[in-house]
Amino acid sequence: MRIIKLFKNHVLALVTAVALIIISCNADLALPTYMSEIVDVGIQQGGIESPAPDTIRAESLSDLELFMPEDDMATVEAAYSEPDAEGIRTYVGSEADRAEDGAVSDAISLPETVVLSLEQGVDASTVADGMTGTLDMQTVRGACEAGIIPKEKLVEAASAMSDSMGSMGGSIVKQRAVSYVQQEYEAQGISLTDVQNSYLASMSLKMFGLCAVSLVATILTGAVASHTACTIARDLRRQTFDRVMHFSPAEIGKFSQASLITRCTNDIQQIQMATTLFIRMVLMAPIMGVVAVMRVLATHTGLEWAIGVAVIAVCAVVGVLMGLTMPKFKKMQKFVDRVNLVAREMLDGVMPIRAFGRQDHELERFDDASRDLMDTQLFTNRAMSFMMPLMMLVMNCVTVLIVWAGSHGVNDGVMQVGDMMAFISYTMQIVMAFMILTMVSVMLPRAEVAAERVEEVLSTQSSIKEPKRPQLPAADAPRGELAFKNVSFQYPDAREDVISGVSFTVHAGQTLGVIGSTGCGKSTLVQLIPRLYDVTGGKVTLDGIDVRDLPLSELRRRVGYVPQQGMLFSGTVESNLKFAGESVTDDAMREAAAIAQATGFIEEREGGFGSEISQGGGNVSGGQRQRLSIARALAKRPEVVVFDDSFSALDYKTDARLREELARTQKEAAIVVVAQRIATIMHADQIVVLDDGQVVGQGTHEELLRSCAAYLEIAQSQLSAKELGLTQEEISAVMEGGSR
Ligand SMILES: Nc1ncnc2c1ncn2[C@@H]1O[C@H](COP(=O)(O)OP(=O)(O)OP(=O)(O)O)[C@@H](O)[C@H]1O
């Protein structure tokens, strides 16, 4: 499972969590045992834990010893101190010997029962045939001391009495022994209320201690789980974002921006929740179940079958609910993706939506996506709302079953009320553990889908790869020399080349203009320079080296790219202009702003270069955004500057001044300008005319006017024949001849 793989680097945290869970489960599950002790010992036995009293009068112990075989007598004698001045003997044996089934307990219980009966008077005929009258302890003691009744006879009589009690013997002996101890304490002047209260106080203290241990362990488990889950989510977000940052537009297009955002946010959130659940629930439930089963088996109540019934009932309920909801859970993530996609598209296009009055239509589209998500969520939530009541029903039925079966055990004297209560608690814990496991198993597949989607991003390699054997231009190689050599390119999913057979060379200080009708491949052509895409045929070289052999960082440092859509980042003007990094000095920034004709409006803004830029450059005009984008590319002083239709939002005057400044200052850089306006590129040293991805003309403005029909057509659409310096005959000749 992918979720488990995420814990690869968090083994220590997992081990710590398991240790803490074991501690808290043991503490939690010890509580029902204590509760049972409080009922059985604290309440029913008045706080008297063992038939072996803490203190006993010497004569009382002698009476008891009359009914003990020699070895039992030795055991008991060894367990009590010598009588003190008041004739009181104190228990000095081990606690194990005093506990249920301990040596001292076993040895002393039956004699206590016999002595208690004798002290109340016993019909002599029930002891020996032919005897009449009432036997009491004093008589028996006297007869034994006088040698009338041998001690062996008394031991035999006690044992016969035990046998006659049959299966009820154990619990009757225990109850009577406790009564004997109570009587003995009273005779010593010890308050029975004090004994009971001190027992209850000590049990409460122990239970409180266990609660505290469980509380601390549970809090620590929660802290470990949250920390681990947050760390896993943070690392995943970082890795996913890092991977996306290295994606070329092809991979971004493959996933879609909306899906990448959902994967980086919602999907990782799901994973985070699942990892927390995994530690807190999935690890806890089996541990809780195992500890509870161990304790249940130790109770020997004979009601273990009730647990089997409960588990089968829980599995049946959860199985039905899971069967109904699981397919819907799997669909849910796709619906979230769609809502995000529609929402993003609507927010991006809020202006045209308003301009075309399509709000209602878009709202309907959003409602459709949202309704699908809502319907699925409603179905799953409704189905899951049956879970809790059904579980409670199962639990309550099982409780009734245990009480019904247990009451027979209590009636027969083979079970104590407290034991039955403890058994109910353990059964509930086991059922809970199963319930938690099954509920989590509903949630985990959803997180599994999310993990799969995140892994898909992480395992996708960018089609733009670092060179295996990176090369740098030789020290004496010309700087700022860009060449296309028979370049062709096809988009990943397309069938035909978007551009083909393009060749040109631009040197430092020169300008290359690229012009052509819309969709002819101009942007695609220049995107090959900074390797936003890789050529599919031919090669692009910079300073004599194939751009695919230059380290990517080196290539991107050498190429300044101004995209068609000026895009700014939230921050200040300065942070945007210094986007290339520390290497951009204040002087370089100001010089770039001046070339881009941006200084004027920057200084007019409050705060100048420190003035705020909002997300996406929303608080500057389209032309200002373009100028800041141009300044940003120039500030890093690249060897090649690519302007992808970046002057389109500038007025003619600013456009002209900017080009003048570029020509004056960029003597060591090659400039590539994609334009729709003839005026923008007419002064270029070389112009490439594209038509449907093919070069249909190449040369200077003057040359193309006289040789390239496509170029002339564009020029004519923007300038008059007079402005072009052509006669009507010359125009006709070019048009008739087509491009030569
Ligand atoms: N990511 C893409 N996947 C597939 N085809 C694409 C992709 N981007 C652009 N195209 C197609 O490639 C062709 C050239 O697109 P390109 O953006 O390079 O044209 P352009 O000359 O810059 O257009 P414009 O002047 O309108 O900006 C177009 O037909 C376009 O539909």
The ligand as a Gaussian input file, in Angstrom:
#p B3LYP/6-31G(d) Opt

LIG

0 1
 N        0.687000      22.888000     -26.389000
 C        0.313000      22.698000     -27.646000
 N       -0.029000      21.472000     -28.059000
 C       -0.410000      21.245000     -29.323000
 N       -0.466000      22.207000     -30.268000
 C       -0.135000      23.451000     -29.921000
 C        0.267000      23.769000     -28.594000
 N        0.521000      25.099000     -28.520000
 C        0.299000      25.590000     -29.758000
 N       -0.091000      24.611000     -30.583000
 C       -0.412000      24.754000     -32.043000
 O        0.790000      25.089000     -32.696000
 C        0.552000      26.067000     -33.676000
 C        1.512000      27.246000     -33.504000
 O        1.211000      27.871000     -32.308000
 P        2.025000      29.152000     -31.846000
 O        1.515000      29.570000     -30.519000
 O        3.469000      28.882000     -31.968000
 O        1.595000      30.218000     -32.962000
 P        1.939000      31.751000     -33.054000
 O        2.456000      31.969000     -34.417000
 O        2.813000      32.180000     -31.942000
 O        0.511000      32.387000     -32.907000
 P        0.121000      33.829000     -32.318000
 O        0.742000      34.849000     -33.190000
 O       -1.377000      33.833000     -32.441000
 O        0.602000      33.865000     -30.935000
 C       -0.908000      26.459000     -33.594000
 O       -1.606000      25.807000     -34.624000
 C       -1.353000      25.918000     -32.269000
 O       -2.684000      25.451000     -32.341000

